[in-house]
């Protein structure tokens, strides 16, 4: 799975579980940052949400859950 594919998974998860459209959640999530496995051996991706306080809290909860299932992603596009 690539970083952009995982971002899509997070967006769909939030839209389905919390409501609101995918455009809203995609904007709140921002870009998914992928790091080198050589420097981030436990998990090589992160998000830096920039939405409302509610959106950021929900994004962080979703990331915590999805990070367990997908700790590593490919850079991809």
PyMOL Python script that loads the backbone (N, CA, C, O; Angstrom):
from pymol import cmd

cmd.read_pdbstr("""\
ATOM      1  N   UNK A   1       0.846  -1.169   0.000  1.00  0.00           N
ATOM      2  CA  UNK A   1       0.000   0.000   0.000  1.00  0.00           C
ATOM      3  C   UNK A   1       0.894   1.236   0.000  1.00  0.00           C
ATOM      4  O   UNK A   1       1.908   1.285   0.696  1.00  0.00           O
ATOM      5  N   UNK A   2       0.511   2.207  -0.771  1.00  0.00           N
ATOM      6  CA  UNK A   2       1.267   3.461  -0.817  1.00  0.00           C
ATOM      7  C   UNK A   2       0.694   4.451   0.195  1.00  0.00           C
ATOM      8  O   UNK A   2      -0.384   4.241   0.751  1.00  0.00           O
ATOM      9  N   UNK A   3       1.431   5.525   0.419  1.00  0.00           N
ATOM     10  CA  UNK A   3       0.962   6.569   1.325  1.00  0.00           C
ATOM     11  C   UNK A   3      -0.346   7.184   0.859  1.00  0.00           C
ATOM     12  O   UNK A   3      -1.233   7.432   1.676  1.00  0.00           O
ATOM     13  N   UNK A   4      -0.485   7.436  -0.439  1.00  0.00           N
ATOM     14  CA  UNK A   4      -1.721   8.042  -0.944  1.00  0.00           C
ATOM     15  C   UNK A   4      -2.895   7.077  -0.827  1.00  0.00           C
ATOM     16  O   UNK A   4      -4.025   7.500  -0.579  1.00  0.00           O
ATOM     17  N   UNK A   5      -2.633   5.778  -1.004  1.00  0.00           N
ATOM     18  CA  UNK A   5      -3.711   4.792  -0.822  1.00  0.00           C
ATOM     19  C   UNK A   5      -4.156   4.739   0.634  1.00  0.00           C
ATOM     20  O   UNK A   5      -5.350   4.656   0.920  1.00  0.00           O
ATOM     21  N   UNK A   6      -3.198   4.786   1.550  1.00  0.00           N
ATOM     22  CA  UNK A   6      -3.548   4.783   2.975  1.00  0.00           C
ATOM     23  C   UNK A   6      -4.312   6.045   3.344  1.00  0.00           C
ATOM     24  O   UNK A   6      -5.246   5.986   4.143  1.00  0.00           O
ATOM     25  N   UNK A   7      -3.940   7.168   2.786  1.00  0.00           N
ATOM     26  CA  UNK A   7      -4.681   8.410   3.033  1.00  0.00           C
ATOM     27  C   UNK A   7      -6.128   8.249   2.595  1.00  0.00           C
ATOM     28  O   UNK A   7      -7.039   8.696   3.292  1.00  0.00           O
ATOM     29  N   UNK A   8      -6.348   7.617   1.450  1.00  0.00           N
ATOM     30  CA  UNK A   8      -7.712   7.356   0.982  1.00  0.00           C
ATOM     31  C   UNK A   8      -8.474   6.458   1.952  1.00  0.00           C
ATOM     32  O   UNK A   8      -9.663   6.665   2.195  1.00  0.00           O
ATOM     33  N   UNK A   9      -7.787   5.463   2.504  1.00  0.00           N
ATOM     34  CA  UNK A   9      -8.415   4.571   3.486  1.00  0.00           C
ATOM     35  C   UNK A   9      -8.843   5.366   4.723  1.00  0.00           C
ATOM     36  O   UNK A   9      -9.948   5.180   5.231  1.00  0.00           O
ATOM     37  N   UNK A  10      -7.978   6.241   5.197  1.00  0.00           N
ATOM     38  CA  UNK A  10      -8.296   7.064   6.370  1.00  0.00           C
ATOM     39  C   UNK A  10      -9.482   7.975   6.070  1.00  0.00           C
ATOM     40  O   UNK A  10     -10.391   8.107   6.890  1.00  0.00           O
ATOM     41  N   UNK A  11      -9.472   8.595   4.908  1.00  0.00           N
ATOM     42  CA  UNK A  11     -10.563   9.491   4.512  1.00  0.00           C
ATOM     43  C   UNK A  11     -11.890   8.730   4.472  1.00  0.00           C
ATOM     44  O   UNK A  11     -12.884   9.192   5.032  1.00  0.00           O
ATOM     45  N   UNK A  12     -11.911   7.584   3.824  1.00  0.00           N
ATOM     46  CA  UNK A  12     -13.159   6.801   3.733  1.00  0.00           C
ATOM     47  C   UNK A  12     -13.620   6.331   5.107  1.00  0.00           C
ATOM     48  O   UNK A  12     -14.815   6.342   5.402  1.00  0.00           O
ATOM     49  N   UNK A  13     -12.675   5.918   5.947  1.00  0.00           N
ATOM     50  CA  UNK A  13     -13.006   5.475   7.304  1.00  0.00           C
ATOM     51  C   UNK A  13     -13.689   6.603   8.088  1.00  0.00           C
ATOM     52  O   UNK A  13     -14.713   6.383   8.735  1.00  0.00           O
ATOM     53  N   UNK A  14     -13.127   7.791   8.026  1.00  0.00           N
ATOM     54  CA  UNK A  14     -13.693   8.922   8.767  1.00  0.00           C
ATOM     55  C   UNK A  14     -15.036   9.360   8.200  1.00  0.00           C
ATOM     56  O   UNK A  14     -15.960   9.655   8.958  1.00  0.00           O
ATOM     57  N   UNK A  15     -15.154   9.406   6.884  1.00  0.00           N
ATOM     58  CA  UNK A  15     -16.421   9.812   6.273  1.00  0.00           C
ATOM     59  C   UNK A  15     -17.529   8.832   6.643  1.00  0.00           C
ATOM     60  O   UNK A  15     -18.660   9.237   6.909  1.00  0.00           O
ATOM     61  N   UNK A  16     -17.203   7.559   6.658  1.00  0.00           N
ATOM     62  CA  UNK A  16     -18.206   6.545   6.989  1.00  0.00           C
ATOM     63  C   UNK A  16     -18.548   6.538   8.478  1.00  0.00           C
ATOM     64  O   UNK A  16     -19.719   6.460   8.849  1.00  0.00           O
ATOM     65  N   UNK A  17     -17.524   6.620   9.329  1.00  0.00           N
ATOM     66  CA  UNK A  17     -17.774   6.481  10.764  1.00  0.00           C
ATOM     67  C   UNK A  17     -18.191   7.781  11.452  1.00  0.00           C
ATOM     68  O   UNK A  17     -18.898   7.746  12.458  1.00  0.00           O
ATOM     69  N   UNK A  18     -17.763   8.921  10.923  1.00  0.00           N
ATOM     70  CA  UNK A  18     -18.041  10.198  11.580  1.00  0.00           C
ATOM     71  C   UNK A  18     -18.938  11.122  10.773  1.00  0.00           C
ATOM     72  O   UNK A  18     -19.356  12.167  11.271  1.00  0.00           O
ATOM     73  N   UNK A  19     -19.238  10.750   9.536  1.00  0.00           N
ATOM     74  CA  UNK A  19     -20.084  11.591   8.700  1.00  0.00           C
ATOM     75  C   UNK A  19     -19.285  12.693   8.034  1.00  0.00           C
ATOM     76  O   UNK A  19     -18.073  12.812   8.219  1.00  0.00           O
ATOM     77  N   UNK A  20     -19.984  13.482   7.265  1.00  0.00           N
ATOM     78  CA  UNK A  20     -19.292  14.511   6.494  1.00  0.00           C
ATOM     79  C   UNK A  20     -18.744  13.888   5.222  1.00  0.00           C
ATOM     80  O   UNK A  20     -18.656  12.665   5.108  1.00  0.00           O
ATOM     81  N   UNK A  21     -18.389  14.703   4.301  1.00  0.00           N
ATOM     82  CA  UNK A  21     -17.922  14.192   3.024  1.00  0.00           C
ATOM     83  C   UNK A  21     -16.435  13.901   3.017  1.00  0.00           C
ATOM     84  O   UNK A  21     -15.692  14.305   3.912  1.00  0.00           O
ATOM     85  N   UNK A  22     -16.026  13.192   1.988  1.00  0.00           N
ATOM     86  CA  UNK A  22     -14.613  12.869   1.847  1.00  0.00           C
ATOM     87  C   UNK A  22     -13.778  14.120   1.596  1.00  0.00           C
ATOM     88  O   UNK A  22     -12.614  14.172   1.993  1.00  0.00           O
ATOM     89  N   UNK A  23     -14.351  15.120   0.946  1.00  0.00           N
ATOM     90  CA  UNK A  23     -13.611  16.363   0.694  1.00  0.00           C
ATOM     91  C   UNK A  23     -13.246  17.027   2.024  1.00  0.00           C
ATOM     92  O   UNK A  23     -12.131  17.518   2.197  1.00  0.00           O
ATOM     93  N   UNK A  24     -14.196  17.035   2.955  1.00  0.00           N
ATOM     94  CA  UNK A  24     -13.952  17.632   4.281  1.00  0.00           C
ATOM     95  C   UNK A  24     -12.799  16.929   4.982  1.00  0.00           C
ATOM     96  O   UNK A  24     -11.880  17.581   5.476  1.00  0.00           O
ATOM     97  N   UNK A  25     -12.844  15.600   5.027  1.00  0.00           N
ATOM     98  CA  UNK A  25     -11.827  14.855   5.758  1.00  0.00           C
ATOM     99  C   UNK A  25     -10.481  14.900   5.041  1.00  0.00           C
ATOM    100  O   UNK A  25      -9.439  14.954   5.694  1.00  0.00           O
ATOM    101  N   UNK A  26     -10.486  14.878   3.714  1.00  0.00           N
ATOM    102  CA  UNK A  26      -9.226  14.957   2.966  1.00  0.00           C
ATOM    103  C   UNK A  26      -8.520  16.289   3.267  1.00  0.00           C
ATOM    104  O   UNK A  26      -7.301  16.324   3.434  1.00  0.00           O
ATOM    105  N   UNK A  27      -9.279  17.359   3.332  1.00  0.00           N
ATOM    106  CA  UNK A  27      -8.706  18.671   3.633  1.00  0.00           C
ATOM    107  C   UNK A  27      -8.168  18.715   5.058  1.00  0.00           C
ATOM    108  O   UNK A  27      -7.104  19.284   5.304  1.00  0.00           O
ATOM    109  N   UNK A  28      -8.896  18.118   5.993  1.00  0.00           N
ATOM    110  CA  UNK A  28      -8.477  18.141   7.397  1.00  0.00           C
ATOM    111  C   UNK A  28      -7.241  17.272   7.632  1.00  0.00           C
ATOM    112  O   UNK A  28      -6.405  17.596   8.476  1.00  0.00           O
ATOM    113  N   UNK A  29      -7.127  16.188   6.900  1.00  0.00           N
ATOM    114  CA  UNK A  29      -5.982  15.290   7.069  1.00  0.00           C
ATOM    115  C   UNK A  29      -4.719  15.893   6.476  1.00  0.00           C
ATOM    116  O   UNK A  29      -3.643  15.786   7.063  1.00  0.00           O
ATOM    117  N   UNK A  30      -4.842  16.513   5.339  1.00  0.00           N
ATOM    118  CA  UNK A  30      -3.655  17.021   4.657  1.00  0.00           C
ATOM    119  C   UNK A  30      -2.896  15.877   4.012  1.00  0.00           C
ATOM    120  O   UNK A  30      -3.460  14.812   3.764  1.00  0.00           O
ATOM    121  N   UNK A  31      -1.638  16.093   3.745  1.00  0.00           N
ATOM    122  CA  UNK A  31      -0.824  15.075   3.110  1.00  0.00           C
ATOM    123  C   UNK A  31      -0.289  14.080   4.131  1.00  0.00           C
ATOM    124  O   UNK A  31       0.020  14.442   5.266  1.00  0.00           O
ATOM    125  N   UNK A  32      -0.185  12.834   3.715  1.00  0.00           N
ATOM    126  CA  UNK A  32       0.407  11.804   4.547  1.00  0.00           C
ATOM    127  C   UNK A  32       1.911  11.815   4.281  1.00  0.00           C
ATOM    128  O   UNK A  32       2.339  11.732   3.130  1.00  0.00           O
ATOM    129  N   UNK A  33       2.700  11.914   5.325  1.00  0.00           N
ATOM    130  CA  UNK A  33       4.156  11.969   5.213  1.00  0.00           C
ATOM    131  C   UNK A  33       4.723  10.565   5.379  1.00  0.00           C
ATOM    132  O   UNK A  33       4.418   9.878   6.354  1.00  0.00           O
ATOM    133  N   UNK A  34       5.550  10.138   4.422  1.00  0.00           N
ATOM    134  CA  UNK A  34       6.188   8.822   4.479  1.00  0.00           C
ATOM    135  C   UNK A  34       7.676   9.021   4.744  1.00  0.00           C
ATOM    136  O   UNK A  34       8.336   9.820   4.080  1.00  0.00           O
ATOM    137  N   UNK A  35       8.198   8.279   5.729  1.00  0.00           N
ATOM    138  CA  UNK A  35       9.594   8.369   6.125  1.00  0.00           C
ATOM    139  C   UNK A  35      10.354   7.112   5.712  1.00  0.00           C
ATOM    140  O   UNK A  35       9.749   6.096   5.370  1.00  0.00           O
ATOM    141  N   UNK A  36      11.655   7.185   5.745  1.00  0.00           N
ATOM    142  CA  UNK A  36      12.518   6.054   5.425  1.00  0.00           C
ATOM    143  C   UNK A  36      12.405   4.984   6.513  1.00  0.00           C
ATOM    144  O   UNK A  36      12.328   5.302   7.700  1.00  0.00           O
ATOM    145  N   UNK A  37      12.395   3.724   6.102  1.00  0.00           N
ATOM    146  CA  UNK A  37      12.369   2.631   7.075  1.00  0.00           C
ATOM    147  C   UNK A  37      13.655   2.578   7.893  1.00  0.00           C
ATOM    148  O   UNK A  37      13.660   2.067   9.013  1.00  0.00           O
ATOM    149  N   UNK A  38      14.737   3.101   7.342  1.00  0.00           N
ATOM    150  CA  UNK A  38      16.006   3.067   8.077  1.00  0.00           C
ATOM    151  C   UNK A  38      16.002   4.001   9.284  1.00  0.00           C
ATOM    152  O   UNK A  38      16.754   3.782  10.234  1.00  0.00           O
ATOM    153  N   UNK A  39      15.180   5.019   9.260  1.00  0.00           N
ATOM    154  CA  UNK A  39      15.112   5.946  10.392  1.00  0.00           C
ATOM    155  C   UNK A  39      13.827   5.806  11.207  1.00  0.00           C
ATOM    156  O   UNK A  39      13.738   6.327  12.318  1.00  0.00           O
ATOM    157  N   UNK A  40      12.847   5.116  10.667  1.00  0.00           N
ATOM    158  CA  UNK A  40      11.560   4.940  11.355  1.00  0.00           C
ATOM    159  C   UNK A  40      11.172   3.470  11.294  1.00  0.00           C
ATOM    160  O   UNK A  40      10.297   3.079  10.521  1.00  0.00           O
ATOM    161  N   UNK A  41      11.826   2.670  12.108  1.00  0.00           N
ATOM    162  CA  UNK A  41      11.653   1.224  12.068  1.00  0.00           C
ATOM    163  C   UNK A  41      10.344   0.698  12.612  1.00  0.00           C
ATOM    164  O   UNK A  41       9.964  -0.430  12.298  1.00  0.00           O
ATOM    165  N   UNK A  42       9.641   1.475  13.417  1.00  0.00           N
ATOM    166  CA  UNK A  42       8.386   0.995  14.006  1.00  0.00           C
ATOM    167  C   UNK A  42       7.165   1.375  13.163  1.00  0.00           C
ATOM    168  O   UNK A  42       6.162   0.662  13.174  1.00  0.00           O
ATOM    169  N   UNK A  43       7.242   2.466  12.449  1.00  0.00           N
ATOM    170  CA  UNK A  43       6.140   2.959  11.613  1.00  0.00           C
ATOM    171  C   UNK A  43       6.706   4.067  10.736  1.00  0.00           C
ATOM    172  O   UNK A  43       7.372   4.974  11.236  1.00  0.00           O
ATOM    173  N   UNK A  44       6.449   4.002   9.442  1.00  0.00           N
ATOM    174  CA  UNK A  44       7.116   4.969   8.567  1.00  0.00           C
ATOM    175  C   UNK A  44       6.196   6.025   7.972  1.00  0.00           C
ATOM    176  O   UNK A  44       6.511   6.592   6.926  1.00  0.00           O
ATOM    177  N   UNK A  45       5.080   6.299   8.607  1.00  0.00           N
ATOM    178  CA  UNK A  45       4.207   7.351   8.088  1.00  0.00           C
ATOM    179  C   UNK A  45       3.559   8.127   9.221  1.00  0.00           C
ATOM    180  O   UNK A  45       3.480   7.667  10.360  1.00  0.00           O
ATOM    181  N   UNK A  46       3.094   9.330   8.866  1.00  0.00           N
ATOM    182  CA  UNK A  46       2.442  10.186   9.844  1.00  0.00           C
ATOM    183  C   UNK A  46       1.554  11.187   9.107  1.00  0.00           C
ATOM    184  O   UNK A  46       1.761  11.461   7.925  1.00  0.00           O
ATOM    185  N   UNK A  47       0.585  11.719   9.803  1.00  0.00           N
ATOM    186  CA  UNK A  47      -0.249  12.797   9.271  1.00  0.00           C
ATOM    187  C   UNK A  47      -0.133  13.984  10.211  1.00  0.00           C
ATOM    188  O   UNK A  47       0.177  13.834  11.393  1.00  0.00           O
ATOM    189  N   UNK A  48      -0.384  15.153   9.672  1.00  0.00           N
ATOM    190  CA  UNK A  48      -0.397  16.376  10.481  1.00  0.00           C
ATOM    191  C   UNK A  48      -1.714  17.089  10.206  1.00  0.00           C
ATOM    192  O   UNK A  48      -1.779  17.985   9.365  1.00  0.00           O
ATOM    193  N   UNK A  49      -2.761  16.686  10.919  1.00  0.00           N
ATOM    194  CA  UNK A  49      -4.084  17.254  10.651  1.00  0.00           C
ATOM    195  C   UNK A  49      -4.126  18.754  10.897  1.00  0.00           C
ATOM    196  O   UNK A  49      -3.403  19.288  11.739  1.00  0.00           O
ATOM    197  N   UNK A  50      -4.996  19.421  10.139  1.00  0.00           N
ATOM    198  CA  UNK A  50      -5.104  20.877  10.247  1.00  0.00           C
ATOM    199  C   UNK A  50      -6.550  21.329  10.231  1.00  0.00           C
ATOM    200  O   UNK A  50      -6.843  22.435   9.777  1.00  0.00           O
ATOM    201  N   UNK A  51      -7.454  20.504  10.714  1.00  0.00           N
ATOM    202  CA  UNK A  51      -8.859  20.874  10.742  1.00  0.00           C
ATOM    203  C   UNK A  51      -9.238  21.487  12.075  1.00  0.00           C
ATOM    204  O   UNK A  51      -8.405  22.055  12.782  1.00  0.00           O
ATOM    205  N   UNK A  52     -10.510  21.360  12.398  1.00  0.00           N
ATOM    206  CA  UNK A  52     -11.002  21.841  13.685  1.00  0.00           C
ATOM    207  C   UNK A  52     -10.479  20.933  14.795  1.00  0.00           C
ATOM    208  O   UNK A  52      -9.910  19.876  14.525  1.00  0.00           O
ATOM    209  N   UNK A  53     -10.673  21.347  16.026  1.00  0.00           N
ATOM    210  CA  UNK A  53     -10.253  20.526  17.163  1.00  0.00           C
ATOM    211  C   UNK A  53     -10.928  19.162  17.108  1.00  0.00           C
ATOM    212  O   UNK A  53     -10.278  18.143  17.339  1.00  0.00           O
ATOM    213  N   UNK A  54     -12.228  19.128  16.803  1.00  0.00           N
ATOM    214  CA  UNK A  54     -12.964  17.871  16.676  1.00  0.00           C
ATOM    215  C   UNK A  54     -12.365  17.009  15.574  1.00  0.00           C
ATOM    216  O   UNK A  54     -12.120  15.821  15.779  1.00  0.00           O
ATOM    217  N   UNK A  55     -12.125  17.604  14.397  1.00  0.00           N
ATOM    218  CA  UNK A  55     -11.589  16.840  13.266  1.00  0.00           C
ATOM    219  C   UNK A  55     -10.205  16.274  13.596  1.00  0.00           C
ATOM    220  O   UNK A  55      -9.909  15.120  13.289  1.00  0.00           O
ATOM    221  N   UNK A  56      -9.371  17.092  14.219  1.00  0.00           N
ATOM    222  CA  UNK A  56      -8.029  16.623  14.558  1.00  0.00           C
ATOM    223  C   UNK A  56      -8.078  15.462  15.553  1.00  0.00           C
ATOM    224  O   UNK A  56      -7.314  14.506  15.426  1.00  0.00           O
ATOM    225  N   UNK A  57      -8.961  15.539  16.529  1.00  0.00           N
ATOM    226  CA  UNK A  57      -9.094  14.456  17.507  1.00  0.00           C
ATOM    227  C   UNK A  57      -9.578  13.174  16.832  1.00  0.00           C
ATOM    228  O   UNK A  57      -9.069  12.092  17.126  1.00  0.00           O
ATOM    229  N   UNK A  58     -10.545  13.285  15.939  1.00  0.00           N
ATOM    230  CA  UNK A  58     -11.058  12.108  15.242  1.00  0.00           C
ATOM    231  C   UNK A  58     -10.009  11.518  14.296  1.00  0.00           C
ATOM    232  O   UNK A  58      -9.904  10.298  14.166  1.00  0.00           O
ATOM    233  N   UNK A  59      -9.247  12.369  13.647  1.00  0.00           N
ATOM    234  CA  UNK A  59      -8.180  11.898  12.761  1.00  0.00           C
ATOM    235  C   UNK A  59      -7.131  11.143  13.568  1.00  0.00           C
ATOM    236  O   UNK A  59      -6.681  10.074  13.155  1.00  0.00           O
ATOM    237  N   UNK A  60      -6.740  11.688  14.709  1.00  0.00           N
ATOM    238  CA  UNK A  60      -5.741  11.016  15.546  1.00  0.00           C
ATOM    239  C   UNK A  60      -6.244   9.660  16.025  1.00  0.00           C
ATOM    240  O   UNK A  60      -5.475   8.700  16.077  1.00  0.00           O
ATOM    241  N   UNK A  61      -7.520   9.569  16.373  1.00  0.00           N
ATOM    242  CA  UNK A  61      -8.089   8.277  16.787  1.00  0.00           C
ATOM    243  C   UNK A  61      -8.047   7.279  15.631  1.00  0.00           C
ATOM    244  O   UNK A  61      -7.675   6.120  15.818  1.00  0.00           O
ATOM    245  N   UNK A  62      -8.424   7.726  14.453  1.00  0.00           N
ATOM    246  CA  UNK A  62      -8.413   6.851  13.274  1.00  0.00           C
ATOM    247  C   UNK A  62      -6.986   6.413  12.943  1.00  0.00           C
ATOM    248  O   UNK A  62      -6.750   5.253  12.607  1.00  0.00           O
ATOM    249  N   UNK A  63      -6.049   7.335  13.040  1.00  0.00           N
ATOM    250  CA  UNK A  63      -4.649   7.012  12.759  1.00  0.00           C
ATOM    251  C   UNK A  63      -4.134   5.969  13.740  1.00  0.00           C
ATOM    252  O   UNK A  63      -3.427   5.044  13.338  1.00  0.00           O
ATOM    253  N   UNK A  64      -4.474   6.098  15.014  1.00  0.00           N
ATOM    254  CA  UNK A  64      -4.038   5.127  16.013  1.00  0.00           C
ATOM    255  C   UNK A  64      -4.519   3.722  15.657  1.00  0.00           C
ATOM    256  O   UNK A  64      -3.765   2.758  15.790  1.00  0.00           O
ATOM    257  N   UNK A  65      -5.757   3.600  15.209  1.00  0.00           N
ATOM    258  CA  UNK A  65      -6.323   2.296  14.839  1.00  0.00           C
ATOM    259  C   UNK A  65      -5.675   1.771  13.557  1.00  0.00           C
ATOM    260  O   UNK A  65      -5.259   0.614  13.495  1.00  0.00           O
ATOM    261  N   UNK A  66      -5.595   2.613  12.554  1.00  0.00           N
ATOM    262  CA  UNK A  66      -5.086   2.165  11.257  1.00  0.00           C
ATOM    263  C   UNK A  66      -3.581   1.936  11.263  1.00  0.00           C
ATOM    264  O   UNK A  66      -3.075   1.153  10.459  1.00  0.00           O
ATOM    265  N   UNK A  67      -2.862   2.600  12.149  1.00  0.00           N
ATOM    266  CA  UNK A  67      -1.418   2.390  12.246  1.00  0.00           C
ATOM    267  C   UNK A  67      -1.108   0.956  12.680  1.00  0.00           C
ATOM    268  O   UNK A  67      -0.093   0.396  12.267  1.00  0.00           O
ATOM    269  N   UNK A  68      -1.958   0.364  13.496  1.00  0.00           N
ATOM    270  CA  UNK A  68      -1.749  -1.022  13.914  1.00  0.00           C
ATOM    271  C   UNK A  68      -1.880  -1.981  12.734  1.00  0.00           C
ATOM    272  O   UNK A  68      -1.139  -2.959  12.636  1.00  0.00           O
ATOM    273  N   UNK A  69      -2.814  -1.698  11.850  1.00  0.00           N
ATOM    274  CA  UNK A  69      -3.037  -2.565  10.688  1.00  0.00           C
ATOM    275  C   UNK A  69      -2.056  -2.277   9.553  1.00  0.00           C
ATOM    276  O   UNK A  69      -1.740  -3.171   8.769  1.00  0.00           O
ATOM    277  N   UNK A  70      -1.576  -1.049   9.460  1.00  0.00           N
ATOM    278  CA  UNK A  70      -0.706  -0.628   8.355  1.00  0.00           C
ATOM    279  C   UNK A  70       0.470   0.203   8.884  1.00  0.00           C
ATOM    280  O   UNK A  70       0.502   1.416   8.679  1.00  0.00           O
ATOM    281  N   UNK A  71       1.427  -0.427   9.554  1.00  0.00           N
ATOM    282  CA  UNK A  71       2.536   0.360  10.108  1.00  0.00           C
ATOM    283  C   UNK A  71       3.512   0.874   9.042  1.00  0.00           C
ATOM    284  O   UNK A  71       4.205   1.868   9.256  1.00  0.00           O
ATOM    285  N   UNK A  72       3.559   0.192   7.902  1.00  0.00           N
ATOM    286  CA  UNK A  72       4.510   0.579   6.858  1.00  0.00           C
ATOM    287  C   UNK A  72       3.808   0.762   5.529  1.00  0.00           C
ATOM    288  O   UNK A  72       2.930  -0.021   5.166  1.00  0.00           O
ATOM    289  N   UNK A  73       4.197   1.803   4.801  1.00  0.00           N
ATOM    290  CA  UNK A  73       3.672   2.049   3.468  1.00  0.00           C
ATOM    291  C   UNK A  73       4.830   2.351   2.522  1.00  0.00           C
ATOM    292  O   UNK A  73       5.926   2.716   2.948  1.00  0.00           O
ATOM    293  N   UNK A  74       4.561   2.191   1.243  1.00  0.00           N
ATOM    294  CA  UNK A  74       5.527   2.563   0.217  1.00  0.00           C
ATOM    295  C   UNK A  74       5.355   4.031  -0.085  1.00  0.00           C
ATOM    296  O   UNK A  74       4.291   4.599   0.159  1.00  0.00           O
ATOM    297  N   UNK A  75       6.388   4.647  -0.609  1.00  0.00           N
ATOM    298  CA  UNK A  75       6.317   6.059  -0.935  1.00  0.00           C
ATOM    299  C   UNK A  75       5.215   6.296  -1.955  1.00  0.00           C
ATOM    300  O   UNK A  75       4.296   7.070  -1.685  1.00  0.00           O
ATOM    301  N   UNK A  76       5.275   5.662  -3.107  1.00  0.00           N
ATOM    302  CA  UNK A  76       4.223   5.777  -4.115  1.00  0.00           C
ATOM    303  C   UNK A  76       3.851   7.216  -4.424  1.00  0.00           C
ATOM    304  O   UNK A  76       4.531   8.160  -4.019  1.00  0.00           O
ATOM    305  N   UNK A  77       2.761   7.355  -5.147  1.00  0.00           N
ATOM    306  CA  UNK A  77       2.262   8.684  -5.517  1.00  0.00           C
ATOM    307  C   UNK A  77       0.871   8.849  -4.980  1.00  0.00           C
ATOM    308  O   UNK A  77       0.255   9.896  -5.174  1.00  0.00           O
TER     309      UNK A  77
END
""", "prot")
cmd.dss("prot")
cmd.show_as("cartoon", "prot")
cmd.util.cbc("prot")
cmd.orient("prot")
